[in-house]
Amino acid sequence: MASKDNIAALSASVGTGAVSTRHVVVVAFDGVEAIDVAGPASALSKAAEYVPGAYRLTIASPSGGDVRTNAGLTIAATEALSAVAAPIDTLIVAGGDEPALRAAIVEQGVGEWVAHMAPEVRRVASVCTGAFALAAAGLLDGRQCTTHRNACAMLQSMFPKAHVLNDPIYVCDDGLWTSAGVTTGLDMTLAMIEADLGQPVAIEIARNLAVYMLRGSTESQDSRTLAAQAGATPRVRGLVTWVMNNLAGDLSVEAMARRVLMSPRNLARAFVAATGSTPAAFVMRARLDRATTLLLQTDWPQEKIASASGFRSVDAFQRSFGREKGCTPDSYRSNGGKSV
């Protein structure tokens, strides 16, 4: 929980009298994915707690009333779409199971309602397969977007004018935000809050919600850590977790072997068998991933980023980064995470 002093400081940092209430509408429907609604709603409610008046949240659905999620949980007393009052600052459409989502978009009028409301909304967004509602409303034509990795091909096939990106956890294209599967809706919402209220507020909310880190839009849907842990023994799986939490420490093969009470040679064999990567290669990619995130989410100098990511020197960081990205860290940062 955030302390009262932290909340007061965060509110003051935004500026007295500088906050105008932003009306955020999250669209749900029977069969909606519960986390698609709960994640953004939780983050926005915390933001309104830390910065009073920052957001006013409405959970809406085609007919209003209670909505049953695909997990069997019930969202009570939602507002009917027809009763949602303008102006709307941010409109977020949640995703869900395919039959339920299709019924909501086509039969219950969500797609038509989004198309009608969107021209007057500053920021339109989707979580997971909610992108199909935005596409049905014509909002993805000619725009970069994403959805859950398992649905990207279908979205591109059904709506060929959209530019569907398979990898990012969320995409922002000039006021149009789309996120990948489920929990990435929280990442996207934290990024929105950061854009509205500043990084200190977003970070405090992330801490309160026990989020491991603020993930930038360039993060991949395919988690390198999960991929490494998927086929690993409990010993190697625990080692992967320890490595990710100690990137700035000694991660030589010898140090890693001591950690799991194995010889360096046996560890190397077990690690490659479980992850498809040598320990050294895994550590290097993990450090580069951490450094890339820090480049985009902080204004730290390269010396601090290199040290926090576990590189022995700025030169070592720059050489590794250049080999991986084909550009310098400065150019990558100045171009918003794009290699040039």
Secondary structure as UniProt FT lines:
FT   HELIX           4..14
FT   TURN            16..17
FT   STRAND          22..27
FT   TURN            30..31
FT   HELIX           34..50
FT   TURN            52..53
FT   STRAND          55..61
FT   STRAND          65..68
FT   TURN            70..71
FT   STRAND          74..80
FT   HELIX           81..83
FT   STRAND          90..93
FT   HELIX           98..102
FT   HELIX           103..107
FT   HELIX           110..117
FT   HELIX           118..120
FT   STRAND          123..126
FT   HELIX           128..130
FT   HELIX           131..136
FT   TURN            137..142
FT   STRAND          144..145
FT   TURN            149..151
FT   HELIX           152..158
FT   TURN            160..161
FT   STRAND          163..164
FT   STRAND          170..173
FT   TURN            174..175
FT   STRAND          176..179
FT   TURN            182..183
FT   HELIX           184..197
FT   HELIX           199..208
FT   TURN            209..210
FT   TURN            217..218
FT   HELIX           224..230
FT   HELIX           234..245
FT   TURN            247..248
FT   HELIX           253..259
FT   TURN            260..261
FT   HELIX           264..275
FT   HELIX           279..297
FT   HELIX           302..309
FT   HELIX           314..325
FT   HELIX           329..334
FT   TURN            335..336
//
